[in-house]
Amino acid sequence: MKLLAFNKPYGVPTQFRAHGEDRTLKDFISLARVYPAGRLDKDSEGLVLLTDCGALQHRITDPRHKMPKTYWVQVEGEPNPAAIQQLQQGILLKEGMTQPAQVKHIDPPRLWERVPPIRVRQSIPTHWLEVTLHEGRNRQVRRMTAAVGLPTLRLVRHRIGPWTLADIPPGDWCELPIPDVIQTTLSHAVMAKSRPQPNRQRRGKPSS
């Protein structure tokens, strides 16, 4: 069972198959039979997990397991306490309210230079937020910050569950250890699935 952490660069879709002229995961990861556990938008950067184990992929992506995902988000504008409280309590999106999130104002993290660089307007300051979600909707972080008047300029996923980006450079990957508690859970799930089911024959009606 393998688990990889990949630092996805900006502009790379989370897929191996060809996508126009874009680079894909195939340009960075040569291992066969590993697949992404979840997605990260093409215009976002940071941690993508990949595995060769379907049960582990399901464990990471299934919302029932509530595996938190943490993002570092550079926004345009001043995140006042009211905006942060709104993000924490939930934002009404087109498909409904978001779940409560952990959101806080942070100092600029030490990151690599993005290529291409973000657009900067000298008259409007930028700030960084740390956002932890327990759900995964399409472009959720960007839509949430836009709803409170703080457009996202840069988005970097830093953590998924117990795994972090650490010091992996953009475009590089490393193999990760799988915590014992998750390995035990997966073993029990595989054993339960392989256990033979009782043969329950339907009883016919007695002849009259």
PyMOL commands that set and color helices and strands:
alter all, ss='L'
color gray80, all
select helices_A, chain A and resi 25-27+54-61+63-65+81-89+140-147+180-194
alter helices_A, ss='H'
color red, helices_A
select strands_A, chain A and resi 3-8+35-36+45-51+69-76+92-93+96-97+102-106+126-133+152-160+163-164+173-175
alter strands_A, ss='S'
color yellow, strands_A
deselect
rebuild
show_as cartoon
